[in-house]
Amino acid sequence: MNNKPTFFQNVAGMFKDKQTAFRDKLLIVGGILYILSPVDLIPDFIVLLGYTDDLAVAIGTYRLFRRVYNDFVRRSQIVSEQHFNPIDKPNHR
């Protein structure tokens, strides 16, 4: 039976996790909101430059999300392995 959390469960856990830096959570949410927002630093109707701010924010947000998400998943795996496989095994003599 597979008890691994789904991607969305991991994302929710990452945002609830106290070890995930508040700054990183804020930057990820802010980046997503900026991309979805119709307001831009450089208006989209300016040829070639219009989408560069959106692209830069999207790339930066993705890279930050990937790093924070992978760190969270690694931490979660270590905790679950320690929980299910304790290092100090009792002697059965």
SULWO-V812339 format. One record per backbone hydrogen bond with DSSP energy under -1.0 kcal/mol. NH is the residue of the N-H (numbers start at 1). CO is the residue of the C=O. E is the energy in kcal/mol with one decimal. If there is no record, write none. Layout:
# SULWO-V812339
[[NH & CO & E] [NH & CO & E]]
This chain:
# SULWO-V812339
[[10 & 6 & -2.3] [11 & 7 & -2.4] [12 & 8 & -2.4] [13 & 9 & -2.4] [14 & 10 & -2.7] [15 & 11 & -2.0] [16 & 12 & -1.5] [17 & 13 & -1.7] [25 & 21 & -2.0] [26 & 22 & -2.7] [27 & 23 & -2.5] [28 & 24 & -2.3] [29 & 25 & -2.4] [30 & 26 & -2.8] [31 & 27 & -2.4] [32 & 28 & -2.2] [33 & 29 & -2.6] [34 & 30 & -2.4] [35 & 31 & -2.2] [36 & 32 & -2.1] [37 & 33 & -1.5] [46 & 43 & -1.5] [49 & 47 & -2.3] [50 & 46 & -2.5] [52 & 49 & -1.0] [55 & 51 & -2.6] [56 & 52 & -2.6] [57 & 53 & -2.4] [58 & 54 & -2.6] [59 & 55 & -2.6] [60 & 56 & -2.5] [61 & 57 & -2.8] [62 & 58 & -2.4] [63 & 59 & -2.5] [64 & 60 & -2.3] [65 & 61 & -2.9] [66 & 62 & -2.8] [67 & 63 & -2.1] [68 & 64 & -2.7] [69 & 65 & -3.1] [70 & 66 & -2.4] [71 & 67 & -2.2] [72 & 68 & -2.3] [73 & 69 & -2.7] [74 & 70 & -2.5] [75 & 71 & -2.5] [76 & 72 & -2.7] [77 & 73 & -2.4] [78 & 74 & -2.3] [79 & 75 & -2.2] [80 & 76 & -2.5] [81 & 77 & -2.5] [82 & 78 & -2.3] [83 & 79 & -2.1] [84 & 80 & -2.2] [85 & 81 & -2.2] [89 & 87 & -1.2]]
